[in-house]
Amino acid sequence: MIVLQPNLANFVRLAGIGGHQLLYHPASVDDIRRDENTERRDRTLVRLAQYTELQRPGACPWNGPDTSVNDASDNEILYALQCDAAHALVTEDRGLHAKARGRGLASRVYTIQTAEDWLRRLHEPAEIRLPSIEDVPLHVLTPYLDSDFFDSLREGYDEFNDWFRAKAREGRQAWIYRDDAPEPSAICIYAIQEDEAISDNGEMLTGRSLKLCTFKVGELVRGRKVGELFLKAAFRFASENACVNIFVHANQERHPYLIELLDDFGFVPRGSYRGDTVFVKAHPTVSPAVDLSATDYVRLYYPHYRKDGTVQKYLVPIRPQYHEVLFPDYESPTRRQMALFRPNNFAGNAIKLAYLCHTPTRSVRPGDVLLFYRTEDERSVTTLGVVDRFEVLDDATLIASLVSRRTVYTQQEIVAMAARQTKVFLFRCIEHFPNPVPYDELLRQNIAAGPIQSLRRIDDTQFNRLIRAAGR
């Protein structure tokens, strides 16, 4: 009997619940048969026989006479995905993930953990809790220092326990995530440094920088956007403390998913330190004047974004119930006063989000600015985002694969929406305004001329008035 790992077993279970067909590509069989470990090879082939073989879409044009057999198998699998032979690819092969990024297919390639999380979001939404992270002194974690969670950190750093205890005595802080246990399931230790030498060759970061000293998301909680939450906390902290750079050390072999995350948020390699690559993100205090596309600009300089005449600005009406799901960390001015009496927690959602609606507008472009107007109760513009991608779709499964990593929509909601053409907004949340702009103010400033019931474009003059009224 073959016992599946918990994540894989639950993924298979959820696929059955949702009616998702699990297929394997024949190129995978060729790849498995090259495995010299006969016991593992035979075990994998037995497991594979439980699923249906995918029909090849045809000869892969990416392969040539000089393509290695391993690369040829990978190319065939990715070519089938590009031909829409399947909605998604689930693999633990890091090389395939890297090649998918190069082919523009990364959004449809999952690890087992992230695929399980995708199906849980679709089919078990009642069990999904948006994660929150805490800002704690290291000394509260020393009782758990010998737990399994810290093993991989000790492997990479022989003196890790001594270092951890020394930093705890100095009063060092960390952002952590706990998953139904007192010990952490994810951790990011941080520190402010001045004029720091960051690499073996002595390269300096001038001025104040935020160093993410230790960054780990445990395997069992990957796919929940905890790493993205840590970066969100880091960006906020850097802004509040005038840190003009953020940097972290990462190992290309041991931290492939962290490096992918860092790249997506504008960290670039800047030399090496003791065998690790140093990744640095510029975090200027004011928006830099550089000639970049709006999407590259927000990726490299987030939370700064292009707001000039090259990008369009839209008012986006959103009902309170969807506002709560999409922006759980939003606090109205009333609730902010109450927050003064609550523990100092960083709670909330990730940066990259998704929103679905039936607006007639089709002219939205990547880099455009979204201004979310909360209807019914607050009747205010509360939040600003920047578009990563905009699609018009009526395929519920394709919509689900696009939005699943970004927010919680049930399969039933997506199917109901897809009964007619649905506008899919993938965007980055920049901020919630310190002063939400109420409807009466929108009328007074000639930003709106009547009820805001569907997506509405505003011009640069109206946008600037709105930003000023929002305290920006």
C-alpha positions in Angstrom: 0.0 0.0 0.0 1.3 3.5 -0.9 0.7 6.1 1.7 0.5 9.6 0.3 1.9 12.6 2.1 -0.8 14.7 3.8 -0.8 17.6 1.4 -0.9 15.3 -1.6 -3.6 13.1 -0.1 -5.8 16.1 0.7 -5.2 17.5 -2.8 -6.4 14.3 -4.4 -9.4 14.2 -2.0 -10.4 17.8 -2.8 -9.9 17.2 -6.6 -12.5 14.4 -6.3 -14.9 16.6 -4.3 -14.7 19.3 -6.9 -14.9 17.0 -9.9 -11.4 17.9 -11.2 -9.9 15.3 -13.4 -6.3 14.4 -12.6 -4.1 13.6 -15.6 -0.5 12.8 -16.2 1.6 13.6 -19.3 3.2 10.6 -21.1 6.5 12.5 -21.0 6.4 12.1 -17.2 6.5 8.3 -17.7 9.6 8.6 -19.8 11.1 10.8 -17.1 10.2 8.4 -14.3 11.6 5.4 -16.2 15.0 7.1 -16.3 15.1 7.1 -12.4 18.0 4.8 -11.4 16.3 4.2 -8.0 14.3 1.2 -9.0 12.2 1.0 -5.8 11.1 4.7 -6.1 10.6 4.3 -9.9 8.3 1.4 -9.5 6.4 3.0 -6.6 5.8 6.2 -8.7 4.7 4.2 -11.8 2.1 2.3 -9.7 0.8 5.6 -8.3 0.7 7.2 -11.8 -1.5 4.3 -13.1 -4.4 5.6 -10.9 -4.8 8.6 -13.1 -5.7 9.2 -16.8 -3.0 9.7 -19.4 -3.2 13.0 -21.3 -3.2 12.9 -25.0 -0.2 14.8 -26.5 -1.3 17.9 -28.3 1.3 17.3 -31.0 5.1 17.6 -31.5 6.6 20.2 -29.2 8.1 23.0 -31.4 10.5 24.0 -28.5 12.5 20.8 -28.9 15.3 20.3 -31.4 18.1 17.9 -32.1 20.3 19.5 -29.4 17.6 19.4 -26.6 18.5 17.0 -23.8 16.0 14.2 -23.0 15.2 15.9 -19.6 14.6 19.3 -21.2 12.6 17.7 -23.9 10.2 16.1 -21.4 9.8 19.4 -19.5 9.1 21.2 -22.7 6.5 18.7 -23.8 4.7 19.1 -20.5 4.7 22.9 -20.6 3.7 22.9 -24.3 0.6 20.9 -23.4 -0.2 23.4 -20.7 0.2 26.3 -23.2 -2.1 24.4 -25.6 -4.7 24.3 -22.8 -4.7 20.5 -22.6 -5.2 21.2 -18.9 -6.0 24.1 -16.6 -3.0 23.7 -14.3 0.2 21.8 -13.8 1.0 20.5 -10.3 4.7 19.5 -9.8 7.5 19.6 -7.2 10.1 20.0 -9.9 11.8 23.3 -9.3 13.3 23.2 -12.8 9.8 23.0 -14.3 8.7 26.0 -12.2 11.6 28.0 -13.5 11.0 27.1 -17.1 7.3 27.9 -16.6 8.3 31.4 -15.5 10.4 31.8 -18.7 7.4 30.7 -20.8 4.9 33.0 -19.1 3.1 30.1 -17.6 4.0 30.5 -13.9 0.5 31.5 -12.8 -0.8 28.0 -13.9 2.0 25.9 -12.3 1.6 24.9 -8.6 3.4 22.9 -6.0 1.4 20.3 -4.2 1.0 22.6 -1.2 -0.2 25.6 -3.2 -2.5 23.4 -5.3 -4.0 22.0 -2.1 -4.6 25.5 -0.9 -6.2 26.5 -4.2 -8.7 23.6 -4.0 -9.4 24.3 -0.3 -10.2 27.9 -1.1 -12.6 26.7 -3.8 -14.3 23.8 -1.9 -13.8 24.4 1.8 -14.1 28.2 2.2 -15.5 27.9 5.7 -12.2 26.4 6.9 -10.1 29.2 5.4 -8.8 31.8 7.8 -6.9 34.8 6.5 -3.6 34.6 8.3 -2.4 37.3 10.6 1.1 37.9 11.8 2.4 39.1 15.1 5.3 41.5 15.9 7.1 39.9 18.9 10.4 40.1 20.7 12.7 37.1 20.0 12.8 36.1 23.7 9.2 34.9 23.6 10.3 32.3 21.0 13.4 30.9 22.8 11.3 28.2 24.5 10.6 26.8 21.1 14.1 27.1 19.7 14.7 23.4 19.7 11.5 22.6 17.8 11.5 21.0 14.4 10.6 24.3 12.8 14.1 25.7 13.4 16.0 22.6 12.1 16.5 23.9 8.6 17.8 27.2 9.9 20.3 25.4 12.1 21.4 23.3 9.1 22.4 26.5 7.2 24.0 28.1 10.2 25.9 26.0 12.8 25.8 28.7 15.5 22.1 29.6 14.9 20.9 28.9 18.5 23.7 31.0 20.0 23.0 33.8 17.5 19.3 33.7 18.2 19.8 33.9 21.9 22.3 36.7 21.6 19.8 38.7 19.4 17.0 38.0 21.9 19.1 39.6 24.6 19.6 42.6 22.4 15.8 43.0 22.1 15.6 42.0 18.5 12.1 41.7 17.0 10.4 39.3 14.6 7.2 38.9 12.6 5.8 35.5 13.1 2.8 33.4 12.0 1.3 30.7 14.3 -0.9 27.9 13.0 -2.9 26.5 15.9 0.3 26.0 17.9 2.4 28.2 20.3 5.6 27.7 18.3 5.9 29.6 15.0 5.0 28.2 11.6 6.8 31.1 9.8 9.2 33.8 11.0 10.9 36.9 9.7 13.5 38.4 12.0 14.3 42.0 11.1 16.6 44.9 12.1 17.4 48.5 11.0 21.0 49.0 9.9 22.9 52.2 8.9 25.5 52.3 6.0 25.7 48.5 6.0 28.3 46.4 4.1 26.1 43.7 2.5 28.5 41.5 0.5 31.8 39.7 0.7 33.4 42.4 -1.4 32.3 45.1 1.0 29.5 46.7 -1.2 27.7 49.3 0.9 24.1 50.3 1.2 24.3 54.0 2.2 21.7 55.4 4.6 19.2 53.5 6.6 18.2 49.9 5.5 15.9 47.3 6.7 17.6 43.9 7.0 15.4 40.7 6.9 17.8 38.6 8.8 15.9 35.3 8.9 13.0 34.5 6.6 11.3 31.2 6.7 7.8 29.9 5.9 7.2 26.4 7.1 6.3 23.8 4.5 2.8 23.1 6.0 1.7 26.7 5.7 3.0 27.5 2.3 0.4 28.7 -0.2 -1.3 30.9 2.5 0.5 34.1 1.4 2.4 34.3 4.7 5.6 35.3 2.9 3.8 38.0 1.1 2.4 39.2 4.4 5.9 39.4 5.8 6.9 41.6 2.9 3.8 43.7 3.4 4.9 44.2 7.0 8.4 45.0 5.8 7.3 47.6 3.3 5.1 49.3 5.9 7.9 49.3 8.5 10.5 50.6 6.0 8.1 53.4 5.0 7.4 54.4 8.7 11.1 54.3 9.6 12.5 56.0 6.4 14.5 52.9 5.3 15.6 53.5 1.7 16.6 49.9 1.1 15.4 46.5 2.2 17.7 43.5 1.8 17.8 39.7 2.6 20.2 36.9 2.0 18.9 33.8 0.3 20.4 30.6 -1.1 19.6 29.8 -4.7 19.4 26.0 -4.0 17.7 26.0 -0.7 15.3 28.9 -1.1 13.8 28.8 -4.6 10.3 29.8 -3.6 11.6 32.7 -1.5 13.7 33.9 -4.4 10.7 33.8 -6.7 8.7 35.8 -4.2 11.5 38.4 -3.9 11.8 38.8 -7.6 8.0 39.4 -7.9 8.4 42.3 -5.5 11.4 44.1 -7.0 14.3 42.6 -5.1 17.4 42.3 -7.3 20.7 40.3 -6.7 23.5 42.5 -5.5 26.5 40.2 -4.9 27.0 37.3 -2.4 27.7 36.9 1.3 29.1 33.6 2.7 27.6 31.6 -0.2 24.2 33.3 -0.2 23.0 35.8 -2.7 22.2 39.2 -1.4 18.8 40.5 -2.7 18.1 44.3 -2.4 14.9 46.3 -3.0 15.2 50.0 -3.4 12.6 51.7 -1.1 12.9 55.4 -1.8 11.0 57.8 0.4 9.6 59.7 -2.6 8.5 58.3 -6.0 11.5 58.1 -8.2 11.5 59.7 -11.7 12.5 56.8 -13.9 11.4 55.7 -17.3 9.7 52.4 -16.7 6.3 50.9 -17.6 3.7 51.3 -15.0 3.8 47.5 -14.2 7.6 47.4 -13.8 7.5 50.6 -11.8 5.1 49.2 -9.2 7.0 45.9 -9.0 10.3 47.6 -8.4 9.3 50.5 -6.2 6.1 49.3 -4.5 4.4 51.0 -2.6 5.2 53.8 -5.1 3.2 53.6 -8.4 2.8 55.6 -11.7 0.1 58.2 -11.4 0.8 60.4 -14.4 -1.3 60.8 -17.5 0.0 57.5 -19.0 -2.2 55.5 -16.7 -6.0 55.5 -16.4 -7.8 55.9 -13.1 -11.1 54.2 -12.2 -13.6 54.4 -9.4 -14.6 50.8 -8.6 -17.8 50.3 -6.6 -17.6 47.3 -4.2 -20.2 46.1 -1.8 -19.4 45.9 1.9 -19.4 42.1 2.1 -16.9 41.8 -0.7 -14.8 44.7 0.7 -14.6 42.8 4.0 -13.3 39.6 2.1 -10.9 41.5 -0.1 -9.5 44.0 2.5 -9.8 42.3 5.9 -7.1 44.7 7.2 -9.0 47.8 6.3 -10.1 49.8 9.4 -12.7 52.6 9.2 -11.8 55.8 11.0 -14.1 54.6 13.9 -12.4 51.2 14.2 -9.0 52.8 14.0 -9.8 54.6 17.3 -10.8 51.3 18.8 -7.5 49.7 17.5 -5.5 51.8 20.0 -6.8 49.5 22.7 -5.9 46.2 20.9 -2.6 44.3 20.8 -0.1 45.5 18.2 -0.7 42.8 15.5 -0.1 43.0 11.8 -3.3 41.4 10.6 -4.7 41.3 7.1 -4.5 40.2 3.6 -1.8 39.8 1.0 -0.6 42.5 -1.5 -1.6 40.7 -4.7 -5.4 40.4 -4.9 -8.2 39.7 -7.3 -11.7 41.2 -7.9 -14.5 40.0 -10.1 -17.4 42.1 -11.4 -19.7 42.6 -14.4 -18.9 46.2 -15.3 -19.4 46.9 -19.0 -15.9 48.5 -19.2 -13.3 46.7 -21.2 -10.6 49.4 -21.5 -8.7 48.6 -18.3 -4.9 48.1 -18.8 -2.1 46.8 -16.7 -0.7 49.6 -14.6 -4.0 51.5 -14.3 -5.1 52.8 -10.9 -8.2 51.4 -9.1 -9.9 53.4 -6.4 -12.3 51.2 -4.5 -15.5 52.9 -3.4 -17.3 51.0 -0.6 -21.0 51.3 -1.2 -24.1 51.1 1.1 -22.7 51.6 4.6 -19.6 53.8 4.4 -20.1 55.2 0.8 -16.4 56.2 0.7 -13.3 55.7 -1.4 -11.2 53.6 0.9 -8.4 51.9 -1.0 -6.0 52.3 -3.9 -4.7 49.4 -6.1 -2.8 49.0 -9.4 -3.8 46.5 -12.1 -1.4 43.6 -12.8 -3.7 42.0 -15.3 -7.3 42.4 -16.7 -9.3 39.7 -18.4 -12.8 39.3 -19.7 -13.8 35.6 -19.2 -16.8 33.3 -19.0 -14.9 30.1 -18.2 -15.4 29.4 -14.5 -12.5 27.0 -14.2 -10.1 29.5 -15.9 -11.3 32.3 -13.6 -10.8 30.1 -10.6 -7.2 29.3 -11.6 -6.5 33.0 -12.1 -7.9 34.3 -8.8 -7.3 31.4 -6.5 -3.9 32.5 -5.3 -5.1 36.1 -4.6 -8.3 35.9 -2.6 -11.1 33.7 -1.5 -14.0 33.1 -4.0 -16.0 29.8 -3.7 -16.5 27.7 -6.7 -20.2 28.4 -6.5 -19.6 32.2 -6.6 -17.3 31.9 -9.6 -19.7 29.6 -11.5 -22.6 32.1 -10.8 -20.4 35.0 -11.9 -19.3 33.2 -15.1 -22.9 32.8 -16.3 -22.1 36.0 -18.1 -18.9 37.6 -19.2 -16.9 38.5 -16.0 -14.3 41.1 -15.7 -11.3 39.8 -13.8 -9.0 42.3 -12.1 -5.7 41.0 -10.8 -4.1 43.9 -8.9 -1.7 45.0 -6.1 -3.2 46.7 -3.1 -1.1 49.9 -2.5 -2.8 51.3 0.6 -6.0 52.1 2.5 -6.4 55.8 2.7 -5.8 57.6 6.0 -8.9 59.6 5.3 -11.5 57.7 3.2 -13.2 60.1 0.9 -17.0 60.1 1.4 -19.6 60.3 -1.4 -20.6 63.9 -0.5 -17.0 65.0 -0.9 -16.8 63.3 -4.3 -19.8 65.3 -5.4 -18.5 68.5 -3.9 -15.1 68.1 -5.7 -16.8 67.2 -9.0 -15.2 63.8 -8.9 -18.6 62.1 -9.2 -21.8 63.5 -10.7 -24.2 60.9 -9.3 -24.5 57.4 -7.7 -21.4 55.2 -8.4 -22.9 52.0 -9.5 -20.4 50.6 -12.0 -16.7 51.1 -12.9 -16.2 54.8 -13.8 -13.1 56.5 -15.2 -11.9 59.8 -13.8 -9.4 62.2 -15.2 -6.1 63.3 -13.7 -7.6 66.5 -12.2 -10.3 64.6 -10.5 -7.8 62.0 -9.3 -5.5 64.6 -7.8 -8.4 66.2 -6.0 -9.4 62.7 -4.6 -5.8 62.0 -3.5 -5.5 65.3 -1.6 -8.9 64.7 0.1 -7.7 61.2 1.1 -4.7 62.7 2.9 -2.2 61.8 0.2 
